[in-house]
Amino acid sequence: MSIITHKYLKIDELEDRLYQSNISKACLEQSTLVILPTGMGKTVVAIRIMIERLDKGKILLMAPTKPLAQQHFDFFNKFLDA
């Protein structure tokens, strides 16, 4: 098992899964809509994209509910050092 490492990650605990890597690369190349089942790592895909874009400016992430927005905030706060 390999781990994702990046200067913007606080801790090296995110597992590097090939399908998430492939989705992230596709998202960086063109507009996309990521649809995955619950628990398959959509938030990790978002983090992978964010850490590649942070040097270029601000990032806006929207969520349809307050609990989901809070869940994203907690996850990003745990893993991102930005």
C-alpha positions as CSV (number, residue, x, y, z in Angstrom):
1,M,0.0,0.0,0.0
2,S,1.4,3.4,-1.0
3,I,0.6,6.6,0.7
4,I,-0.1,10.0,-0.9
5,T,2.5,12.6,0.0
6,H,2.4,16.3,-0.8
7,K,3.6,19.5,0.7
8,Y,0.1,20.5,1.6
9,L,-0.8,17.3,3.4
10,K,-0.4,17.4,7.2
11,I,-0.2,13.7,7.7
12,D,0.7,10.9,5.4
13,E,-2.4,8.7,5.9
14,L,-4.2,8.9,2.6
15,E,-3.9,5.6,0.7
16,D,-2.9,6.1,-2.9
17,R,-5.6,4.2,-4.8
18,L,-5.2,3.8,-8.6
19,Y,-8.8,4.6,-9.5
20,Q,-8.8,7.8,-7.4
21,S,-5.5,8.8,-9.0
22,N,-6.9,8.2,-12.5
23,I,-10.1,10.2,-11.7
24,S,-8.1,13.1,-10.2
25,K,-5.9,13.3,-13.3
26,A,-9.0,13.4,-15.5
27,C,-10.5,16.1,-13.4
28,L,-7.3,18.2,-13.7
29,E,-7.4,18.0,-17.5
30,Q,-11.1,18.8,-18.1
31,S,-14.5,19.6,-16.5
32,T,-15.9,16.5,-14.9
33,L,-18.6,15.2,-12.7
34,V,-17.4,12.5,-10.3
35,I,-20.1,9.9,-9.4
36,L,-19.0,7.1,-7.0
37,P,-20.8,5.1,-4.4
38,T,-20.7,6.2,-0.8
39,G,-17.3,5.4,0.8
40,M,-15.4,5.1,-2.4
41,G,-13.3,8.3,-1.9
42,K,-14.9,11.3,-3.6
43,T,-13.6,13.5,-0.8
44,V,-10.1,12.1,-1.3
45,V,-10.4,12.7,-5.0
46,A,-11.3,16.3,-4.1
47,I,-8.3,16.6,-1.9
48,R,-6.0,15.3,-4.6
49,I,-7.3,17.9,-7.0
50,M,-7.1,20.7,-4.4
51,I,-3.5,20.1,-3.5
52,E,-2.6,20.4,-7.2
53,R,-4.5,23.6,-7.6
54,L,-3.8,25.5,-4.3
55,D,-0.7,27.3,-5.7
56,K,-2.8,28.8,-8.5
57,G,-5.4,30.5,-6.2
58,K,-8.5,29.9,-4.2
59,I,-10.7,26.8,-4.3
60,L,-14.4,26.7,-3.8
61,L,-16.1,23.5,-2.7
62,M,-19.9,23.4,-2.4
63,A,-22.0,20.9,-0.6
64,P,-25.8,20.5,-0.7
65,T,-26.3,20.2,3.0
66,K,-24.8,21.7,6.2
67,P,-23.8,18.3,7.6
68,L,-22.0,17.4,4.4
69,A,-20.2,20.8,4.4
70,Q,-19.2,20.2,8.0
71,Q,-17.9,16.7,7.1
72,H,-15.8,18.1,4.3
73,F,-14.5,20.9,6.6
74,D,-13.5,18.4,9.3
75,F,-11.8,16.1,6.7
76,F,-9.9,18.9,5.0
77,N,-8.9,20.4,8.4
78,K,-7.5,17.0,9.4
79,F,-5.4,16.4,6.3
80,L,-4.6,19.8,4.7
81,D,-1.9,22.1,5.8
82,A,-2.9,25.1,3.8
